[in-house]
Amino acid sequence: MKNNFEKYTYRIEWSEEDRVHVARCLEFPSLAAHGDTAEEALREIEFVVKASIDWLTEEGAPVPDPLGVKKFRGQLTLRVPAEKHRELAIRSAEEGVSVNQFILSKL
């Protein structure tokens, strides 16, 4: 699938310190752009993302898939200390649910 910069996940925040809107792309965490308005910041980050995709493609480097089109299995592998695992097992047993259901209820 050819990556389309419009399908990426963008976030815009106001920076009180800099007095500008700062835009970021979740799939490219090292990139940021700013603008006087949210719309300007979005246009700027989209430009930077598109240029980055073009550069990565020219270099033959992998381009991240947009989160919106990426397929997820619905499985997480999580490492916790043995004592925390025991605590989770006890708490889930007290509630009469599996450890998985207990953790999911907390998310």
N, C-alpha and C positions, 0 to 999 in steps of 0.2 A: 504494500500500500504506500503510495506517495504521501508523505506528510504534508498537511495543509496547516499553515500557521494559524488560521482562524479556528482550528479545532482544539487548540491548546487551552490550558486552564490559566486564566489571568486573574490577578488580585490587585486591587488598587487601594492604597491607604494614604491618608493625609499625614504628612510629616510636619508637626508643629515646629520642630527645630529648624528645618530647612524652608518651611513655609511653601511647600509644593506637594503635589500629589505624586506618590511613588508607585510605579507599576512593576509587578514581577510576574514571571511565568513559572508555575510550579514544576513543569517538566525540565526547565532550565534554571535551577536555583541560583546560579552564579550571575544571572543577568538581571539588570534593573534599568529602569528609565524613569524620567520624571517630566512633569508638565504643570503649567499653572492651573489647568483644569483636569478633571478625571479623564475626559475624552482625549485631551492632548497626551496625557500620560499613556493611555491605552494605545493610541496611534504610534507613539514612540516605541513602546515595548514590542508591539507587533512588527514594526520595522526591524528592530534588533533581532527578534526571533527568526524572522524570515531570512535575514542576512546570515544568521548562524546556521540555519538549515541548509542554505545554499553552500556555505563554506564547508560544512561537514560532508555534504553530498559530493562536492568537488574533491575533497580529500579521501573519499571512500570510507569515512568514519561512520559509525552507527549514529542514527538520528533517533532520539527517544520517541516512542509512540505517545500520542495524546492520551491522557488519562481517560477521557470521555469515550474513546473507542477501544481501549485496552480491555482484554478479557481477563477477569479475575476468577480464580477457582473457588474462592470462599473459604480457603484454609490458611491459617496462620501457624507458623512454628514459633513457639515462644519458650525461651529458656528462663527458668526462675530457680532461685535457691531451693534446695530440698525442703527446708523448713517452711518456706512460703507455699510450696506444693502441698505439703501436709496440711497447712492451715486452710488452703482452698478446698481440699478434699473434705475436711471436717465441716467447714461452713456450708459447703454444698450438700453434704449429708444431712446437716441440721435442717436445711430448707427442703430436703427431699428432691433435689434435682441433681443432674450430672454436673461435673466440674465445668464442662463446656457451657451448659446452660447458665450456670452461676456466673461465670466470667462474662458471657454475652449479656446478661441482665445488668451488669455493672458498666458495660460500654454504652 
